[in-house]
Amino acid sequence: MNSSNPPVKHHYIPKFLLAQWAVNEGKLWRYLQPIPGKMVTKLVAPAEIGYEEHLYATPGLPPEQTQQIEQLFMSPLDSLAADAHQLLLAGKVQNMPQRERSAWSRFIMSQWFRTPDSLRYFKEAMRLALTVRDDALNARYAELRQEGYPESLEAIVEMMGPEFVEQTAMGLLRKMSDDPKNGLRLNNMVWAVIETSGGREFLISDAALHQGNSGIFSAQGYATLPIAPRKLFVAASSPTTVQQIRALARNDLVSRNNRAVVRRASIFVGATDLSQKPWIEENFGQEENDTLIKGLVEKYRTTFAETGVSA
């Protein structure tokens, strides 16, 4: 049952993860860049960072159902992931119960889609997918169309209105974040938590999840996620890849991860202190975050360009 007072702050980086950096009387340093070249820093509580109001709201539904993705999916997902996170922090990565291991896999999958940037691309991909003309599919529809039905599939989508696209996107977001095939693939990967000491700490951002250039499920694939200032979660397709990551000098490992986390950030960076402020200012948002969903959008944009249809 949906709450009569649903939350409006929808966290894409959950509070349980951000809390690991909140070592200053329960607060962490938030780095923002409201305009290029200007960095603003502030101590904030985990509840005040990594969220967007109504991010997962589904338009066009009755008020009591508008927040169902947050209430019935994201919030329970994060609750279970928080339990798995505690086991990872405690060094129990190798003997996690199946329930917690699967919960962590779902959390990792959700990070592919749930950030504001990814969700924006996801909705655009859905709009393009539902708008571009598929001649083969329309030919089949023409064979089955009965008298009084719209003349094309595109006409059906247009009749349903712009909210239909977002409703479809939000429904598919939930399914893809809980895809059993990819969940099993993640469960079967080699997991590790690498702990560091001394030197710089890992940073957190809206682009915290990082994966290798060859793709996470390739033979050399891997994904990393900082789970604390001194701990990095690694999932890899092979033990050799984990060993190679472990073999990196600790300063090199932290620098490589922070470079990805900071240079691909578009909203915020989180840290325990201000020691890396000059470096964060120099590198914040300097690279595009080439996500799976962004690639899908580019594919549909190319389709539009080739067919001469205006997007």
Protein Blocks (a to p, Z undefined) as FASTA:
>chain_A
ZZfbdcfbdcfbdfklmmmmmmggoiacddddfbghiacdddddfklgoiaehklpcehi
afklmmmmmmmmmmmmmmmmmmmmmmmmnopmmmgcfklmmmmmmmmmmmmmmpmklmmm
mmmmmmmmmmpccfklmmmmmmmpcghiafbfklmmmmnommlmmmmmmmmmmmmmmcfk
lmmmmmmmccdddddeehjdddddfklbccdfkojklmkbccdddfbfkbccdddfbfkl
mmmmmmpcfklmmmmmmmmmmmmpckbccdfblklmmmmmmmgopaccddfklmmmmmmm
mmmmmnopaZZ
